[in-house]
């Protein structure tokens, strides 16, 4: 599998850090120059952003992040590989990363995306594994699991994502891994458990001097959009339905709510 590492031109320190981590892990990657959102013009943003998600108006940094991931998807389609690993440049890698990220034989045949990353939230997973790699289970993801720092994507899925995101209104992790996204139900998404990577900030205290600052400027100042009555009702109904399904299947042992570990 080819590995694409998203990195902004202004973030040479992050690139060097990831080079050292990947060298230690025995990994080679192709650097994908990220789109620097704050440098985009209003006209550039207007070409790709239509509407506003319930999380509020997408920021320029989030637009750049989304477009950076699209560059990886497009490269996978153009280069003709069957799978690619997409990584952001603020990660910590786990044990045996080379075995997971260079061999596609462990991937379930129906997998569109396998999320390689852990995030600080509990999620619903199927109780059975569709495969195992280096003592890590590959289990179907059945609820939202945000962050898009590391995942495997198939070529056919990349084509689907490109056609579905010519315009967008939400951040890329919301687009990919939020069950409320119109896209989620059209994808087969798995979770690697324990995860093989995690964002460095998740392992450090908020005031740690070693913690990498976010490159998605302005995200912390977003104001959640006020939903209309019908939209609130529809969203509430959808959440209630999914929650009921997940809880019911948990009671009969088919799903479980867990916090994905990192190793």
N, C-alpha and C positions, 0 to 999 in steps of 0.2 A: 504494500500500500504506500502511496505517496503521502507525505506529511507536509501540509501547508501551515506555516507559522505567520500569523498576522502581526505586522509590526509597523508602526508609524515611523516616518523618516526622522522625526524629532526625538524618537525614543531609542537612541543608539545604546543607552545603558541597559535597557530591557533586552535588546537583541544580544548583547554580550552575555548577559546573565543566562538567557535561554540557551545560547551556544554552549556555555560551560555545562549546564544541566544536561543537555542532550548528548554532549560528548561523553560525560560520565555515564550516561545511560546506554550509550552505544547507538544513538539515533542520529539520522541525517534528515534534514528538513529543507524544504524550499521556502525561502522567505517570500511572503506575499505583502507587498507594500500596502499598508492600510490607507484608507481614505480619511484624510484629516478633516472631520466634519466642520469645525469652526472656520476653516479656510474656504468652505463652499459658499458660493454666492446665494442670495435669496432666490435667484432664478434657477440655479442648479437644484436647490432643495425643492422648489415648487414643481419641478419636473417629475420627482419621484414620490413626494409626500402628498397624499390625498386624504383629507379628513383628519380626525383626531380620535385616538383610542380613549378608553375610559380612564387610563392612567394620566391623561393630559396630553398636551401638544408635544410631539416628539422633539427632542432637542437636536441641535446641529451635531453634537457629539454622537448621539444615538443614530442619527442618519448615517454618519461616517462609518460607524461600527457595522450597521446593516449592510451598507454598500461593500465593505471589506469582506464580509462573509459571502456576499454575492460574487465577488471576484474569485473566491476559492471554488464556489460551485461551478462557475463558468469555466475555470481552468480544468476542473475534473472532467467536465463534459467535452471540452475541446481536446484534451490530451488522451481521452479514451480509456483511462483506467477504470476498473470496476468499482473501486472504493478509494476513499481518501480519508485521512485524519485531518481535522481542522483544529488548530490550537491557537489560543490567544497568548500573549507574551507575558502574562503575569502569573503563570502557573508554577506549582510544585509538582514534581513527578514522583510516582510511587515505585514500588519494587517491580522488577522485571518488565519495565515499560517497553523494552525492545521486543519482547516476545508478543506483547499485546498489539503494538502499533505497527509492526512490520509484516504480520502474517494474517491474512484474511480468512484462513480456513476455519477459524472458530466462529465466524459470524453466522447467525441463523439465516437460512436461505431467504426468508421473507422480510429481513430487516431493512428498513429504509434508513433509520438512524440508530446508532447505539451511543447513548450518552456515557462518556468516560469519566465524567466529573461528579464530584460530590458537592452538595450545597447544604447550607444550614437550615434544613426543613425536613419534615417527615413527609413521606410519599407512600402511595399505594403501589405495590408490586404484586404480580402473580406469585403464588407461593412455590411454584415449580420453576426449575431452570430449563431454558431452551438450549443451554450449552454451558461449558465450563472452560476457562482458560487460566492457567496458573493459579488454581484454587480460587478463582473469581467466577461467580455465577452471572449468566446473562439472563435477565428476567424482564418480562414485559412491563413497561411503565404505564400506569393507569391513572395518574393524576399529574397535576402541574409540578414541574421541577425546574425552577428558573436557573439562569446563568448559561452562557454558551461558550465557556472557556475551552471545552474539549469534547469532541464527538467524532464518530466515524459516520460517513455518509455514503450511500450508494450512488452510482452514476445516474440511475433512473430517477432516484429521489432528487438529485441535484437539478435535473431537467425540470421536474415538477415544481420545485421551489422557485426556479428562475421564472417560469411562466406565471407563477402565482404571486410574484413579488415585483412585477414591473413598476407598480406603485404600492405604497404601504403607509401605515399610520402608526405602527407600534414598534417598539424595540425588537431586535432580532430574537432575543431569548423568549419574549412574549409570543412572537410569531411561531416559533418552533415548539416550545415546551409548555405553553399554557393551554389547558383543556378548553378554555373559552375561545381560543383562536379557531376560526373556521377551518384552518388547515389541519388541526390536530387529529381529528377523526379520520382524515384521509391518509394518515401515516401509520406505519408500524414502528413504534419507538421502543427500544429496549434500554435497560439500565445495567451497566456493569457494577456488580456489587461483591466486594468492596470496590470503590472507584480507584482508577489509576492516576488521577490528577485532581488537583483542587486549587482554587485561586489562593495565592500567597496571603492575601489580606485576611482570609478566613482562618488562618492559623495563628495570626498575631493579634495582640491587643490593639484597640483603635488608636492608642497614643504611641505605639511602638515606632521608633525612628527608622526601623528597617522596612516598615510597611510601605508598599508601592502605592502611590497616589493614583486615583482613577484617571484614565485618559478620556473619559466620557464626561466632559465638563457640563455643568448645569443640571445634571440629573437629580441632584439632591434638592433642587429648588422647584421641581415640578409641582403643579397643583392638579389634583385629580379632577377630571371633568365631571360636572354634575349631570347625572343621567336623567332622561325623561321618564315619565311614569311607565310607559310601555316597555322601554328598554330595561328599567330596573326590574319590572315584573318578569320579563323574559330571562334576564340573567339570573335572578333568584330562583326561578323555576328550573333552569338548567343545572345550577349548582346543587339544588335539592335532589334532583333526579340522580345526578352522578354520585352524590354522597350516599343516597339510599342504596344504589347499586353496589358501591364499594363496601359499605357496611354489611349488607346482606351477604355478599360473596365472602367477606371476611369471617362471618359467623359460620359459614359452611366449609371454611378452610381453603378457599380458592384464592384469596388475596390477603395481604397483610400490610399494615401501615408501619413503616420503619423509617429510621434515619439512616441513609446510606453512609457507610463508613468509608474511610480512606486509608489505603495501605501502600 
